């Protein structure tokens, strides 16, 4: 999860999700948002979900969230121009 630009709030929570091959089509963005709202603190629950093939990981297997933030910033810059 990262902070994503939001025109109304300034920033909002965005989740990047890798779908399991068995459940690839069964899980929707709304399913994830609903689950998060029921099981997480309101400020932690994502309002945006993006499905990806994989998450960038370091040599030690940690998720490289800065790359996700850079991806989101580049995407926001493309839509702004």
C-alpha positions in Angstrom: 0.0 0.0 0.0 1.2 3.5 -0.8 -0.1 7.0 -0.7 -1.7 8.0 -4.0 -2.7 11.5 -5.2 -6.4 12.3 -4.6 -8.0 15.5 -6.0 -10.4 15.7 -3.0 -8.2 14.7 -0.1 -4.8 15.4 -1.4 -3.6 11.8 -0.7 -5.4 8.5 -0.3 -4.4 4.9 0.3 -3.8 2.7 -2.8 -3.2 -1.1 -2.7 -1.3 -3.0 -5.3 -2.6 -6.6 -5.4 -1.1 -9.7 -7.1 -3.9 -12.1 -7.8 -3.5 -15.8 -7.0 -3.8 -17.8 -10.2 -6.7 -19.9 -8.8 -8.7 -16.8 -7.9 -7.7 -14.5 -10.6 -11.1 -13.5 -11.8 -13.0 -14.2 -8.5 -11.6 -11.3 -6.5 -12.6 -7.8 -7.5 -11.5 -4.3 -6.5 -14.8 -3.9 -4.5 -14.2 -7.2 -2.7 -10.8 -6.0 -1.4 -12.0 -2.5 -0.4 -15.0 -4.0 1.4 -12.7 -6.5 3.3 -10.3 -3.8 4.2 -13.0 -1.5 5.6 -14.4 -4.4 7.7 -11.0 -5.5 9.0 -8.7 -2.5 9.1 -8.7 0.9 10.7 -10.5 3.4 8.4 -7.4 5.5 7.7 -5.5 2.3 6.6 -8.1 0.9 4.3 -7.4 1.5 0.6 -9.8 3.5 -1.6 -8.0 2.5 -4.8 -6.9 -1.0 -5.8 -4.6 -1.8 -8.8 -4.0 -5.4 -9.8 -0.5 -6.1 -11.0 1.4 -9.2 -12.2 4.1 -8.9 -9.6 5.5 -6.5 -7.0 9.1 -5.2 -7.2 11.3 -6.9 -4.6 14.8 -6.4 -3.4 17.5 -9.1 -3.3 16.3 -10.0 0.3 12.7 -10.3 -0.8 11.4 -7.1 0.6 8.8 -5.2 -1.4 10.4 -2.1 -2.9 7.5 0.4 -2.1 9.5 3.4 -3.3 9.3 1.9 -6.8 5.6 1.6 -6.4 5.5 5.3 -5.4 7.6 6.3 -8.3 5.3 4.3 -10.7 2.3 6.1 -9.2 4.0 9.5 -9.4 4.8 8.9 -13.1 1.3 7.8 -13.8 -0.1 10.9 -12.1 2.3 13.1 -14.1 1.1 11.5 -17.4 -2.6 12.1 -16.6 -1.9 15.7 -15.5 -0.3 16.7 -18.8 
